[in-house]
C-alpha cells in the first residue's frame, strides 16, 4: 500500500486541522506557533474588514487578539489536491466565519505556514442569486398588476436618484466603475454610476488611434462575463469600448452618461453624502450613503509649465488628448516622455510619415511583450495556464497570495532571464543612447507599476524603432524653453517642432478628491497608490498594501476603486462585499485602518 502520511494534501489538512482547533479554543499562542518566523498572513476582508497583510508572528498575534472572538472562524477544508515543489506545500482551502464564507491559500515550509491568504467570498444570507439560487424571471399564473422586466427597469430608471436614493454612488464609469457596479448589482445594492462621457467605453474610444491593451486577454476579463475565446490577445481600444458598453447594458447597470459630478459634501447629521451632479444640463442632488471614486489609476494629467509655451505656433497637448497621427505627415513632432504612451504615440507618428523625436528625461524599464507574456504572466494568465486548470479566478488568488513584501525578490529572476533573452535589443537600445533600468532592485515592471504606476514600456514594437533610429532620441535632457517654432533642450540644443505631445503622466488620484470635496478631505485620505517601498516616487515607510485602494480610508463612507482590468475585476469583489455588509447593517469593525504618511 502507498504511504500517504507525507502526502502534501495530508500535510496541509493536518495543518489546517491544528489551526482550526487552536482558533476554536481561542488559543492564540498555539495558532501563532503554527507560523514560521518569516511568515505572512494576507487577509482580504474575511478577518479584518480591511485589506491587510500581517507580516510576522507578532503581527499575526496582534490581529488575532483583536479579531478572533468576533470572527469565529471554522470549517477549514482543503479544496482539491495540495502540491509540493522545492520543499513548499501549497493548498487551497475553504472556511467560514460568523458572517461569511471564504476561500484561502496556504504555503507550508517544514510543516509551518510561510504564507496564508484568506478572502471573503460571500456573506451568509446575502448570497448572489446565481446557479441554483438564480431568480425565476417569468411570473407564472395570473396577476392583473403584472409588470414586465422592461417595465421594472424603466421604473427603476425613473425613480433611482429622484424619489429613491442610491446606497452607493460611483463617480467614474470606466472599467473600474463598471466592474464594481456589476458586483453591486448582483448583491442587490442600489447603485448609480456617473460618467462625464456620453457612452460606456468612451474613455477608451477617445484615446489615440493606435492604442491597444498591452496586457493579454486572459488578464483582462470583466467579472462574470469573460471575453469570447476568439477575442484577440491584445484588445484594440475601440473593441474594448464596445465591450464595456455591451457589458453595462447586459449587466443592467444604472449608468448615467453625460453626467459630471460637480461638488460633494458629507452631511454629518444624516451620515450621508450630498453630491451635486449635472446631467444633460440639469443639476441633480444625490444622497448616497457610500461614495466611491473610480477614476482610474491616476488623477489629472500632469502638464509641465515650460517657459515660452504660450508663444508656440504649432499644436501642443497632453497624451490623454492626442487624437492620432494622421495630421502630422511630414511634420516635426516632439514627444516629451518615454513610457507606454510616449512609445505608442511616437510609433504611430512614425508610421504615418512624421519626423518624430522622443525626449527621455530619465531611465525607463523596457519589457518586450513576448518575454513578459511567457516569463511573467504565462504561468497564470495564458492558454497554457487554462489548460493546466488555472482559471482566471484561481490566477487572481494565486497572484494575491504573494505578499508584497516578498514579491520584489521573487520578481528579480524573471527580469534577469529577460535581460539574457533580450540582450540584443537592450544592447542596441543603449547604443542608441536610451537610458534603461529594471527598477532600483531589479524587480522589473509589475513592482514599478505597484510602487509608482509609471516608469516602463511594454514593448510591442516601438523599441525597435528607437534602436534603429527611426524614432529619434534625445536622452538625459528635458525641454527647457518653448519657442514659436522649436524647443530648446536643457543641454542648449534646439529642435524644430510643429507638434509637442506631453506624455508626462498623471497626478495622484486624490487630486480628484481635492477638487470635488475639499483639499482637507483629500489630505485626510492621503496619498493614493504605492506601497511605501522607499523607491523613486514611492516614499516610505513601508505600508504592505496599496495605499487607500479598495478598503476603508481615513474618511468614513469614502472609497477608492481602480487599477488595471485585472485589479478592477479582482478587488471589486472585496469592495462590493464591504459595501453590502454596511448596507445590511452588519457589524464591520475595521482592523487597523492604514495611517496617512503622505498627502498629495
N, C-alpha and C positions, 0 to 999 in steps of 0.2 A: 504493500500500500504506500501511496505517496504521503510523505510527512508534510502537512500544511501548517505546522506550528510556526514556521517563519515566513509564511506566505505574506506578501505585502497587505493583502486585504485583511488577514487575521491581525497583523501588526497594527494597522490603522483602526480596526474595530476595537481592539483591546485598549488602545489609547483613548478613543472616544468614550468607551465604557467607563474608564477610570476618570476621565474628565467630567462626564455627566454625573457620576457618583459623587465626586468632590463638590460639584456645583449644587447638587440637590441637598447635600449635607451642610451646605454653606461653609465648607472647609476651604477657605481661600488659600491657606498655606499649601494644602495638598494640590489644589488646582495650579497654583503658580509653580510648584515643584515639577510639573509636567512639561514646562518650557525650558529650553536651554538658555544659557546666559546671553547669547546673541540671538534674540528671538523678537518676533513682531506679530502683533495681532491687529489686523486692519478690519475695522468694522464699518459697514455701510448701513447705518440706521438701526439695525436689529437690537443692539445692546445700548447704544449711546444716544439715539435720536440725533445723530450727527454723522459726519463722515470724518473718521479719525483713525490714526494709527498709533497704537500703544507700542513704544519702542523699548523693549527690555522688560524683564520680570517685574521690576518695581513699578513701572508704568502700568503693567497689566494688573498688578495687585491693587493699585490705587483705583483703577476703573472698576474692578470687581467689588471693591469695598463700597463704592458709591452706587453701583447699578445692579448687583446680583439679586438682592432681595426683591427689587421691583420687577426685574426682567423675568425671573423664574424660568430659566431655560431647561429644556428636557428633550427627550426623543431624538437623540443624536444617532443617526443610522448611516452607515456607509452606502453610497449610491454607486452601483456598478462595481467594477473591479479596481482595486488600487494598483499602482505600478511602482516599480523601483528601478532607479538608474543612478549610477555613481554614488551609491550609498544613501540616496534620498528617496524616501517613500512618499508618494503623492496620492491623495484620496479626495474624492468628492463626498459630501455628506449632506443630509437634510437635518433640520432640527425645528423645534418650536419654542416660542416664548409665551408669556401670558397672553399677549395680544396678537401675535403674528406667527407666520411660518417663514422659514428661511432656508437658505442653501449656503453651503460653505465649501472651502477648500483647505486642505491640510498638507503641510510638508513636514516630515519627520526625519531627523538625523540622530542616529544612535539611540533611537527609542524616545526622543524628546522632540517637542514641537520647535521647528525653526520659524515657519510662517503659518499663520492662521488667518483665514478670511471668513468673515460672517456677513451675510447680506440678508436683508428683509425682502421676501418675495411677494407676500400678500398679508393683509390684515384680516384676522378671523372675523367672520360675519360681514365683511365688506369686500368680498372677492369680486373680481371681474366676472361678468356674465359671459363665460366662454365655454366651449366644449359642451359637456353635458348640462352646464348651467346657462346655456345661451337662451335668450328670450325667444318666445314663440313667433312673434312677428304678426302672424294672422290672428284675428279675433273671431273665433268661430261662434256660431249662434246668432241670435237676432238681438240688435241693440239700436233703438232709434237715435241715440246720441253718439253713434259710432263716428270716430274720427280716423281718417286715413293717415298713413305715415306722412304724406306730404302736408296734410292739414296740421298735424302736430309740429312738424318742422317749421312751417310758416308761423304758427302761433308762438313758438319759441323765439323766432327771429323778431317778432313784433313786440314781445314782452321783455326779453332779457336785455338789460341795460336801460330799460324805461320803467315799467311798472314792477319789475323784479330785478334785483341786483345780482351780478355775478359774485360768486365767492372768491374767485381768482381773476385778476386782470393780468394778462401777459402783454407787456409792451415790447413789440418786435415780432413780426410774422415771417421771419426767415426759417431756416431748418430747425433751429433750436425751439422757437416758439411753437412751431407746427408739431414737432415731436412731443413736446410736453403737453400741448393741447390734446393730442391723441390719447396720451396716457390718462389725462384727467377725464376725458370724455368716457373712457372705458370704466372709470371708477365712479362715474356719476357726480362729478364735481362741476357745478355750473361755472363756465369759463368763457371769457371773451378775449380774443387776440386782436390787438390793434396794430396796424401796419400802415406806414405812410405811403407805400407804393399801392397801385391800384389792384394788382393781382398777386396771389401767391406765386413765388418764383421770380418776381420782377427784380429782386436784389441780385439774382444770377443773370437774368436776361440783359440787364443794363450795364454789365461789366464789359471789358474789352473783348473784341470779336473772337480772339483765339483761345479764350480761357477754357480750360478743361480741368476736371479734378485731377490732381496729381496722386491721390490715393486710389487704390484699386477697389473695384466694385464690391468685393467681399467685406471690405472695411466700412462701407458707406450705406448699408441698408437703413431704412427707417423702421421704427417699431412696428411689429405685427405684420407688415406688408413688404416682404423683400422684393427687390428688383427681379424681373423675369430672368431665367437662366441663360438668355441670349443677350442680356444687357451688356454694352461694351465695358471692357475692363476700366477704361478711363472715360468718365462721362463728360460729354460736351455741355457747356453751361446752359444752353437753351433746352437741351433734353432734360437736365436736372430741373430747370424752371417748370417745364410742363409736368414733370412727375410730381413736384411739390403742389402744383395747382390741382392735379387729379386727386392726390392723396388728401388734400384739405377737404375736397368735396366728398370723397368716398367715406372718410372718417367722420363726416358730419360735424365739422368744427364751426364754431361761431366766430367767423373770421371777418373783421371789419377792415376792408381795404380802404385806401384813400382817407385814412384817419391818422391824425397827428396828435400825440399826447403833448399837451401844452404846459400843464402845471399840476403838481401833486403835493398834497399835504396830508399829514396824519392827524385825524381827529381823535385827540386823547380821550374825550368824553365818551365817544361812541366806539372807540377801539377799531376804527376802520379808516381806510384811505379815502380821500376825496380827490378824484383825478378828473381834470377838465380835458376833454378831447374835442378836436374839431373834425367832424365827419361830413364830407360833402358840403362844406361851407357853414355847417351848423354846429354850435357849441353844445356839448352834452356833458353833464357831470355824472361820473360813475362812482359808486361807493363800494368797492370790493373790500373784503376783509384782508386779503393777501395780495401783494403786488410783486410781480416777477418781472425783472428786466432780462430780456432775451435778445440782446442786440449784438450777438456775435462774439468773437474772441477779443475784439478791440473796441476802442472808443472812437473819437473823432479823428479824421485824417490829420496827420502831422504835416503841416505846411511850413517849411522853414522860412524865416524872414531874412531875405537876402537883399542887401543894398542894391538899388537900381531896378528892382523888379518892375516897378511902375513905369519904367521907361521902355520896356521891351516891346518891340513892334510885332513880334510873332505871337504864337499862342503858347500859353503855359497852363498846366493843370496837374492836379494830383492823379496818381494812377487809378484811384477809385472812380474818377470821372473820365478816364481815357476812352474815347469812343471806338477806336480802332485805327488801323494803319493806312487806310485807303487814300486819304487826302495828302499823304506825305511823300509820295513817289518823287524821287529826285531832290528832296529837300534835306536840309541838315537838321538832324534830330539829336538832342542831348537828353539822356535819361540819368537822373541822379538816384543812385541806389544800385544794389547788387543782389537782392534776394529774389524770391519767386516771381513777384510781379514785374520787377525790372527785367529779368531774363525773358519772361514771356513777351513783354512789350517790345523789347529790343529785337527778339527773333521775328516777331510779326512785322515790325517795321522793315527789317532787312529783307524779308520775303517779298515785301511789296515795293522794293526798289528804293528805299530810303537810305541815306548815308547816316548811320547811327553810331553814337559813341556812348558807352556806359561809363559813368563816373563812380568808381568804387572807393568809398570813403574808408572802410575798414574791412577786415578779413571776413570771409564768408565760407560756410560749410557747403560743399557740393556733394550730393548723394545721387549717383546715377540710378535712374528709376529701376532698371532691370536688377541691379545688385541689391537695391533697397528691398524690392519685392521678394527676392529669393532669400537674402540673408536676414532681414529684419522682420518681415511680415509673413513670409511664406508658411512658417510653421503654424500660424494661427488663422491667417486670412488669405486663402487661396483655394483653388480647386482641389489641390492635393490634400489640404487640411480637411476639407469637406469629406473627401473620400475616406479619410482616416477617422471620421466621426467627430471632428471638431466643428460643431455648428457655430454660427455667429454668436449666439448667446454664450456658449461654452468658451469661445475665444475671448469674449469680453471679460468673463470671470477669471480666466487664466491671466489675462493682462492685469486685471485689478488685484490679483492675488500677490503680485510682486510689490512689496513696499517701496516707496520712492527712495528711501534711504539706501537700499541695495540695488536699485535699478541702474544707477550710473555705472558702477563697476561691472555689472552684468552686460552692459551695452558695449563696453570697450572692445572685446574680442570681435564683435560684429564689424566695427569700423576699422579695426586692424586688418581684417580679411578684405574689406572694401578697398583699403589703401593698396593692398597687394594686388587684388584683382584688377583694379582700375588705375594701376600705376602709370600707364602710358598717357591716359587722359590728364591725370593730375600733373605729370611732368610737363606736358605741353601747355597746360594752363599756366603753370608757374613761369615757364619760359616766356609766355606772352605777357607776364607781369601781374597775373591775377594773384590776389592775396588769399591763400587757402587756410582754413583751420578745421579742426574736428572737435571743437569745444575745448575749453581750457583743460579738461581732464580726459580728452579723447573719447568722450561718450557719445558724440555724434548728434544726429538730427533730433530724435524724439526728446532728448533731455533739453536741447536748445528750445524746442517748442514749449515744453512744460515750464522751463525756467523763465523764458523771456518772450516767447511767441514770435521770434524773428531770428535772423542771422543765418539763413540757409536757403538753398535752392535744390529742389528735387529735379535732377537733370533729365529733361525729356527732349533734349536736342540742342538747346541754346549754348551749352558749354562748348560744344564742338565749334560753333560759330565764333566764340570768344577765342578759343585756342588757335584757330586758323586765321584769325584777323578779320573775318567778315564783319563781326561786331567789333568796332574799335574800342580800345580800353584805355582809360586813364585811372590809375590806382594810387591809393595813398594820398589823394587830394580831394578837395571839395570845391564847390562853386563859391568864390569869394565875393564876386560882384556880377551883376547882370547889366549888360549894355543894350542899346537899342537893337542890335543885330548879332550879338555874340555874348559869350560868358567868359569871364576871367577866372581862372582857377587859382587855388591857393599857392601854386608854385610860380605864379606870374604869367603862365601861358594863357593864350586866348583861343577859344573855339567859336567858329561861326555857328549860329543857331537860328532856325526857323521855328522850332518846337522845343519846349522844355517840359519833360514829364518828371514830376516829383514822386518817385517810387520810394517814399520816405516813411512808410508805415503809419501806425496809428497810436493814439494815446491810450491811457488806461481806461478800462470800461467804466470806472466810476466817474469819469467826466460827464457821462450821461446823467448820473445822479445829481451832480452839482448843478446842472442846468435845469433839470425837470423838478427837483425837490429843493435842494439848497446845498451850498458848499459845506455847511456844517454837517448835514446828514452824510454827504459823500465822505467827509473826513472821519465821521464816526464809524462808517463801514470800513474805511481804509482801503489800501491798495488791493486791487483785484488781479488774480493770476500770479503765478510764480510760487516757488517752494521755499524761499529763504535760503537758497543754496550758497549765497555769498559769492556768486559768479557774476560776470558782467550783466547789468540790467536786472539782476535778481538779488537784491541786498538781503543779508541775514537779519535776524537769526533764523536758524532752521525751523520750519513750521511743519514739515512732514506731509502736508496735503496742499493742494492748490488753494490759494487764499480765496475765501469767500464764495467758492463755487459750489452750487447745488446743496447748500447746507445753511443752517441758521447763521445770520450775520449779527453784528452788534446792534442792529436796528431791528426790533421785533416786527414780524409780518412783512419784511422786505427780503427778497431773494434774488439771486443772480444765477442765470442759466445760460449756457453757451458752450463754445468749443467746436471742434470739428464734427463731422457727421457721426463718427464713432462715439465721441463723448456725448453728443446730444442724444443719441439713441440710448446708450447705456445708463447715463446718470439721470435721464428724465424719469426712469422708473423710481429712483430713490427720492427724487424731489416730489414726484406725484404722490408717493405714499406718505411723505411727511405732511403734505398739504391735505390729503384725505383724512388723515388721523386728526388733524386740527379741526377740520370741518365737522367731524363726527363727535367732537368733544372728548376724544381720548386723551388721557394724560400723556404729555410728551416732554418729560424732563430732559433737557439737553445737557449732555455731559461735556463740560469744558468748551464753551463757545470760544473760538480762537481769538486771542487778544490782537489788537491793532498795533503793529510796529511801524507801519509806513502809511502815510496818506498819499494823495495823488502825486 
